[in-house]
Amino acid sequence: MKFLVIGSGGREHAIAKKLLASPQVRTVYAAPGNPGMQLDGIELVPISELANTELVAFAKEAAVDFTFVGPENALANGVTDAFLAANLAIFAPTKAAAEIESSKEFAKQFMAKYAIPTAHYASFTDYQAAKDYLAVVGAPIVIKADGLAAGKGVTVALDLATAQQALENVFTDADARVVIEEYLVGEEFSLFSFVHGNKFYPMPIAQDHKRALDGDQGANTGGMGAYSPVNHIAPAMVQTTLDTIVKPAVAGLVKEGRSFTGILYTGVILTANGPKVIEFNARFGDPETQVVLPRLKTDLAQVIIDLLADRQLKLAWQETGVSLGVVVASKGYPGKYATNIALPVFPADWDVYYAGVKAGADGKLLSAGGRVYLLAADGADLKAAQADVYAKLAQLEQPDMFYRHDIGAKGVK
């Protein structure tokens, strides 16, 4: 079989690599992909993830059997609808179903309608009204720009001045909408589920680290590292999340005429009143994918085939050890950063997922984005996985890049 993976980051690298490991799969294309993926035998297709017409034409011409969509912007752009209209098999939600991520306003209204626990909120399209509301509720508070922001459109404001600045930043766009949310306290985790219609199959949970700097300091990013499973979060809490959040969400989308096929990401916070939704995403998260998906022992290609055929799944996961990944980013990310930084040549047995990279004139990889690559490792436990990754990173000279030194620290404590 031939698979097409739409997207170009570390998440798509992990998806494509897992698909290529299937004995049923001969070729995996990535559109547009990145040059680092070629090191794992993934074939690049120079088509933008937003070029629906060209993607459909390529899938037909190359006789692609199945397509898997990685990034949220492609989903919001209606790539799934375009493929379905052309009678092409695709594993991803439609534009309407993906609004559970692309519209924070829709997501909050949806959760209220189906009694899915989440933070109290109010939304505004008028700056002054939002500012007046902020003055009443005070801080700490969470400011979210409506729409897609690659994980960076959220400000957790611990004081009023930070909240007001975040509000001003959102309303630099004349058509802006802001969602102002109650600040919730608790431990967070990420829960992915394979979904098709009313059926869903959860994966082992992961814990992402959103802030740029050690100790959860600095600006929000797309994610600086992750690990899975999260053994200190009780299975009973995960089950409660499935019962009170994932199950009603999946059923609710069907009732709304937005039946979901693909990966549903549930970002959860364990509050004193039980698990609540921070956000839903309509796709795999990055960097959690790079530590969750390699632990799947079942053939991923077969999983997709069976899901789309509405067959019951039996998933097998690696039951021992922990997988941990650390993102290496360009200095300054998520603000301004330099590019064209030469990457080291990694030993063949290192588990590297490339994201913001391009090919240099000498064939070496150069940085081309904020998050450049993720280095992952497995260990008998979290401490062992942590020690392995950080020992490897310590060997590298990367003065123009940075990474967090405390990925997994909450689990170790």
C-alpha positions as CSV (number, residue, x, y, z in Angstrom):
1,M,0.0,0.0,0.0
2,K,0.9,3.7,-0.4
3,F,0.1,6.3,2.3
4,L,0.2,10.1,2.1
5,V,0.9,12.0,5.3
6,I,-0.1,15.7,5.0
7,G,2.2,18.0,7.1
8,S,5.8,18.8,7.7
9,G,6.6,18.7,11.4
10,G,7.8,16.2,14.0
11,R,4.3,14.9,14.5
12,E,4.1,14.0,10.8
13,H,7.6,12.5,10.9
14,A,6.4,10.2,13.7
15,I,3.2,9.2,11.9
16,A,5.0,8.6,8.6
17,K,7.7,6.5,10.3
18,K,5.1,4.4,12.1
19,L,3.2,3.8,8.9
20,L,6.4,2.8,7.0
21,A,7.1,0.2,9.6
22,S,4.0,-1.7,8.6
23,P,4.7,-4.8,6.4
24,Q,1.7,-3.8,4.4
25,V,3.1,-0.4,3.4
26,R,5.5,0.0,0.5
27,T,5.7,3.8,0.3
28,V,4.9,6.8,2.5
29,Y,4.8,10.2,1.0
30,A,4.9,13.4,3.1
31,A,3.4,16.6,1.7
32,P,5.4,18.8,2.0
33,G,7.3,17.0,4.7
34,N,10.9,18.1,5.6
35,P,14.3,16.8,4.6
36,G,14.9,15.1,7.9
37,M,12.2,12.7,7.1
38,Q,14.1,11.4,4.1
39,L,16.6,9.8,6.5
40,D,13.9,7.3,7.4
41,G,12.9,6.6,3.8
42,I,9.9,8.9,3.7
43,E,9.4,10.4,0.2
44,L,8.8,14.1,0.0
45,V,6.1,15.7,-2.2
46,P,6.6,19.5,-2.7
47,I,2.9,20.4,-2.2
48,S,1.7,22.8,0.5
49,E,-0.5,21.2,3.2
50,L,-3.1,23.9,2.3
51,A,-3.2,23.2,-1.5
52,N,-6.2,20.9,-1.5
53,T,-6.6,20.7,-5.3
54,E,-3.0,19.7,-5.8
55,L,-3.0,17.2,-2.9
56,V,-6.1,15.5,-4.4
57,A,-4.5,15.4,-7.8
58,F,-1.3,13.9,-6.4
59,A,-3.2,11.3,-4.4
60,K,-5.0,10.2,-7.6
61,E,-1.9,10.3,-9.8
62,A,0.3,8.3,-7.3
63,A,-2.5,5.8,-6.6
64,V,-2.4,6.6,-2.8
65,D,-4.5,4.1,-0.9
66,F,-5.0,6.2,2.3
67,T,-4.2,9.7,3.5
68,F,-3.5,10.8,7.1
69,V,-3.7,14.5,8.0
70,G,-1.3,15.8,10.7
71,P,-1.8,19.6,11.1
72,E,-4.8,21.6,12.3
73,N,-4.5,24.3,9.6
74,A,-5.0,21.7,6.8
75,L,-8.1,20.4,8.6
76,A,-9.6,23.9,9.0
77,N,-8.9,24.4,5.3
78,G,-11.2,21.5,4.4
79,V,-8.7,19.0,3.1
80,T,-10.8,16.1,4.3
81,D,-13.9,17.4,2.5
82,A,-11.9,17.8,-0.7
83,F,-10.6,14.2,-0.5
84,L,-14.0,12.7,0.3
85,A,-15.6,14.7,-2.6
86,A,-13.0,13.0,-4.9
87,N,-13.8,9.5,-3.4
88,L,-10.4,9.2,-1.8
89,A,-9.9,7.4,1.5
90,I,-8.7,9.8,4.2
91,F,-8.3,9.4,7.9
92,A,-9.1,12.9,9.3
93,P,-12.1,14.9,10.4
94,T,-14.1,17.1,8.1
95,K,-13.9,20.9,8.4
96,A,-17.2,20.9,10.4
97,A,-16.0,18.2,12.8
98,A,-12.6,19.9,13.2
99,E,-14.3,23.1,14.5
100,I,-14.0,21.5,17.9
101,E,-10.4,22.8,17.6
102,S,-10.5,25.6,15.1
103,S,-13.3,27.6,16.9
104,K,-12.8,28.0,20.6
105,E,-16.3,29.6,20.7
106,F,-17.9,26.6,19.1
107,A,-16.0,24.2,21.4
108,K,-17.1,26.0,24.6
109,Q,-20.7,26.1,23.4
110,F,-20.6,22.5,22.5
111,M,-19.2,21.5,25.9
112,A,-21.9,23.5,27.6
113,K,-24.6,21.8,25.5
114,Y,-23.4,18.3,26.3
115,A,-22.5,19.0,30.0
116,I,-18.8,18.3,29.4
117,P,-16.8,19.7,32.3
118,T,-14.6,22.7,31.4
119,A,-13.6,26.1,32.7
120,H,-16.3,28.9,32.9
121,Y,-15.8,31.4,30.1
122,A,-17.1,34.4,28.2
123,S,-16.3,35.4,24.6
124,F,-16.0,38.9,23.1
125,T,-15.6,40.5,19.7
126,D,-15.5,44.0,21.3
127,Y,-12.2,45.1,23.0
128,Q,-13.8,47.5,25.5
129,A,-16.4,44.9,26.5
130,A,-13.6,42.3,27.0
131,K,-11.6,44.9,29.0
132,D,-14.5,45.7,31.2
133,Y,-15.2,42.0,31.9
134,L,-11.5,41.5,32.7
135,A,-11.7,44.3,35.3
136,V,-14.6,42.5,37.0
137,V,-13.2,39.0,37.1
138,G,-9.5,39.9,37.7
139,A,-6.5,37.6,37.6
140,P,-5.3,34.8,37.5
141,I,-7.2,34.3,34.2
142,V,-6.7,32.7,30.8
143,I,-6.9,34.7,27.6
144,K,-7.4,32.7,24.3
145,A,-7.4,34.0,20.8
146,D,-10.2,32.3,18.9
147,G,-9.1,30.3,15.9
148,L,-5.8,28.4,15.3
149,A,-2.6,29.6,16.9
150,A,-0.4,26.4,16.9
151,G,-0.6,26.2,20.7
152,K,0.7,29.7,21.1
153,G,-2.6,31.7,21.2
154,V,-3.1,31.1,24.9
155,T,-1.9,33.4,27.7
156,V,-2.1,32.1,31.3
157,A,-2.1,35.5,33.0
158,L,-1.3,35.4,36.7
159,D,-1.7,39.2,37.0
160,L,-4.1,41.8,35.5
161,A,-1.3,43.7,33.6
162,T,-0.3,40.5,31.7
163,A,-4.0,39.7,31.0
164,Q,-4.6,43.3,29.6
165,Q,-1.5,43.0,27.4
166,A,-2.7,39.7,26.1
167,L,-6.1,41.2,25.3
168,E,-4.5,44.1,23.4
169,N,-2.4,41.6,21.4
170,V,-5.5,39.7,20.4
171,F,-7.4,42.8,19.3
172,T,-4.6,44.0,17.0
173,D,-6.7,42.1,14.5
174,A,-10.0,43.9,13.6
175,D,-11.9,40.7,13.2
176,A,-10.7,39.2,16.5
177,R,-12.7,37.2,18.9
178,V,-11.3,36.4,22.4
179,V,-12.4,33.7,24.9
180,I,-11.7,34.6,28.5
181,E,-11.6,31.5,30.7
182,E,-11.5,30.7,34.4
183,Y,-8.0,29.8,35.6
184,L,-8.0,26.2,36.7
185,V,-5.5,24.6,39.0
186,G,-4.3,21.0,38.7
187,E,-2.1,18.6,36.9
188,E,-2.5,18.3,33.1
189,F,-2.3,15.4,30.7
190,S,-3.0,14.7,27.0
191,L,-5.4,11.9,26.0
192,F,-5.6,10.8,22.3
193,S,-8.3,8.6,20.9
194,F,-8.8,6.9,17.6
195,V,-12.3,7.9,16.6
196,H,-14.8,6.8,13.9
197,G,-18.4,7.9,14.4
198,N,-19.7,6.7,17.7
199,K,-16.6,4.4,18.3
200,F,-13.5,5.6,20.1
201,Y,-10.3,3.8,21.2
202,P,-8.2,5.7,23.8
203,M,-4.4,5.6,23.8
204,P,-2.1,5.7,26.9
205,I,-1.9,9.3,28.3
206,A,1.0,11.6,27.9
207,Q,2.1,14.8,29.6
208,D,3.2,17.8,27.5
209,H,5.3,20.7,28.7
210,K,4.0,23.9,27.1
211,R,6.1,26.7,28.6
212,A,9.4,27.5,27.0
213,L,11.6,27.4,30.1
214,D,12.4,25.2,33.0
215,G,10.0,25.2,35.9
216,D,7.1,26.0,33.6
217,Q,8.3,29.6,33.1
218,G,8.3,31.7,30.0
219,A,5.9,32.0,27.1
220,N,3.5,29.3,25.9
221,T,4.9,27.3,23.0
222,G,3.7,24.5,20.7
223,G,5.3,22.1,23.3
224,M,8.8,21.6,24.5
225,G,8.7,17.9,25.4
226,A,6.5,15.1,26.6
227,Y,6.5,11.6,28.1
228,S,4.2,8.6,28.1
229,P,2.7,6.8,30.0
230,V,2.0,9.1,33.0
231,N,2.1,6.5,35.7
232,H,1.4,8.9,38.7
233,I,-2.0,9.8,37.3
234,A,-4.5,7.2,38.6
235,P,-6.2,4.9,36.0
236,A,-9.5,5.8,37.7
237,M,-9.0,9.5,36.8
238,V,-8.4,8.5,33.2
239,Q,-11.5,6.4,33.2
240,T,-13.5,9.3,34.6
241,T,-12.2,11.4,31.7
242,L,-13.3,8.9,29.2
243,D,-16.8,8.6,30.8
244,T,-17.5,12.2,31.4
245,I,-15.6,13.9,28.6
246,V,-14.5,11.8,25.6
247,K,-17.7,9.6,25.3
248,P,-20.2,12.5,25.4
249,A,-17.9,14.6,23.0
250,V,-17.8,11.8,20.4
251,A,-21.6,11.2,20.7
252,G,-22.3,14.9,20.7
253,L,-20.4,15.4,17.4
254,V,-22.5,12.7,15.8
255,K,-25.7,14.4,17.1
256,E,-24.5,17.7,15.8
257,G,-24.1,16.3,12.3
258,R,-20.3,16.6,12.6
259,S,-19.5,12.9,13.0
260,F,-15.8,12.7,13.8
261,T,-13.2,10.4,12.1
262,G,-9.5,10.7,13.0
263,I,-7.6,11.5,16.2
264,L,-9.4,13.4,18.9
265,Y,-7.0,15.1,21.4
266,T,-8.4,15.9,24.8
267,G,-6.3,18.2,26.9
268,V,-7.3,17.6,30.5
269,I,-6.6,19.2,33.9
270,L,-7.3,17.3,37.1
271,T,-9.0,19.9,39.3
272,A,-10.2,19.5,42.9
273,N,-13.6,18.9,41.3
274,G,-12.4,16.2,38.9
275,P,-11.1,16.2,35.3
276,K,-12.0,19.2,33.1
277,V,-11.3,20.0,29.5
278,I,-8.6,22.6,28.7
279,E,-9.1,22.2,25.0
280,F,-10.0,19.7,22.3
281,N,-7.8,19.2,19.2
282,A,-8.9,17.5,16.0
283,R,-5.5,15.8,15.4
284,F,-2.5,14.3,17.1
285,G,-0.5,16.7,19.4
286,D,3.1,17.6,18.9
287,P,5.3,16.6,20.7
288,E,3.1,13.9,22.4
289,T,2.8,11.9,19.2
290,Q,6.5,11.3,19.2
291,V,6.3,9.4,22.5
292,V,2.9,7.8,22.3
293,L,2.8,6.4,18.7
294,P,6.1,4.5,18.9
295,R,4.6,2.5,21.8
296,L,1.8,1.2,19.6
297,K,2.5,-2.5,18.9
298,T,-0.5,-2.9,16.5
299,D,0.1,-2.2,12.8
300,L,-1.0,1.5,12.4
301,A,-1.9,1.0,8.8
302,Q,-4.2,-1.9,9.8
303,V,-5.7,0.3,12.5
304,I,-6.7,2.9,9.9
305,I,-8.1,0.3,7.5
306,D,-10.2,-1.3,10.2
307,L,-11.5,2.0,11.6
308,L,-12.6,3.3,8.2
309,A,-14.2,-0.1,7.6
310,D,-16.1,0.3,10.9
311,R,-14.5,-2.9,12.3
312,Q,-13.8,-3.3,16.0
313,L,-10.2,-2.5,17.1
314,K,-8.0,-4.5,19.4
315,L,-5.0,-2.3,20.2
316,A,-1.8,-3.6,21.8
317,W,0.6,-1.2,23.5
318,Q,4.1,-1.5,24.9
319,E,3.3,-2.3,28.6
320,T,6.7,-1.7,30.2
321,G,8.9,1.3,30.5
322,V,8.5,5.0,29.6
323,S,9.1,7.0,26.4
324,L,10.4,10.6,26.8
325,G,11.2,13.3,24.2
326,V,12.8,16.7,24.5
327,V,12.3,19.4,21.9
328,V,15.4,21.4,20.8
329,A,14.4,24.9,19.6
330,S,16.1,27.9,18.1
331,K,17.0,30.5,20.8
332,G,14.3,33.1,21.1
333,Y,11.4,30.7,20.2
334,P,8.5,31.3,20.5
335,G,9.5,34.9,19.7
336,K,12.0,35.9,17.1
337,Y,14.8,33.4,16.3
338,A,17.6,32.9,13.9
339,T,17.5,30.2,11.1
340,N,20.2,28.4,9.0
341,I,21.8,26.9,12.1
342,A,23.7,23.7,11.2
343,L,22.4,20.6,12.9
344,P,24.8,17.9,14.2
345,V,24.8,14.5,12.4
346,F,23.3,12.2,14.9
347,P,24.3,8.6,15.6
348,A,22.1,6.1,13.6
349,D,20.7,4.6,16.8
350,W,19.4,7.9,18.2
351,D,15.6,8.4,17.9
352,V,15.3,11.8,16.3
353,Y,12.1,13.4,14.9
354,Y,12.7,16.5,12.7
355,A,10.4,19.5,12.5
356,G,11.8,23.0,11.5
357,V,14.6,21.9,9.2
358,K,15.8,22.4,5.6
359,A,18.6,21.0,3.5
360,G,21.9,22.9,3.3
361,A,24.1,23.2,0.3
362,D,26.5,20.5,1.6
363,G,23.6,18.1,2.3
364,K,23.6,18.8,6.0
365,L,20.4,19.8,7.7
366,L,19.9,23.5,8.7
367,S,17.3,24.9,11.1
368,A,14.3,26.5,9.5
369,G,11.8,27.0,12.3
370,G,11.3,27.5,16.0
371,R,11.1,23.9,17.1
372,V,13.9,22.2,15.2
373,Y,13.9,18.6,16.3
374,L,12.9,16.2,19.2
375,L,15.2,13.6,20.7
376,A,13.4,10.7,22.3
377,A,14.4,7.7,24.3
378,D,12.9,4.7,26.1
379,G,13.8,3.7,29.6
380,A,12.8,1.1,32.2
381,D,11.2,4.0,34.1
382,L,10.9,7.7,33.8
383,K,14.2,8.5,35.5
384,A,16.1,6.2,33.1
385,A,14.4,7.6,30.0
386,Q,15.2,11.1,31.3
387,A,18.8,10.3,32.0
388,D,19.3,8.8,28.5
389,V,17.9,11.8,26.6
390,Y,19.7,14.4,28.6
391,A,23.1,12.5,28.5
392,K,22.8,12.5,24.7
393,L,21.9,16.2,24.5
394,A,24.8,17.1,26.8
395,Q,27.2,15.6,24.1
396,L,26.1,18.2,21.6
397,E,27.4,21.7,21.0
398,Q,24.3,23.8,20.2
399,P,25.0,27.4,21.3
400,D,22.2,28.8,19.1
401,M,19.6,26.4,20.4
402,F,18.0,25.6,23.7
403,Y,15.8,23.0,25.4
404,R,14.2,22.4,28.8
405,H,16.1,20.4,31.3
406,D,13.1,19.2,33.3
407,I,10.9,17.3,31.0
408,G,9.2,14.6,33.1
409,A,10.1,16.2,36.4
410,K,6.5,16.1,37.7
411,G,6.4,12.3,37.1
412,V,9.8,11.8,38.9
413,K,8.6,13.8,42.0
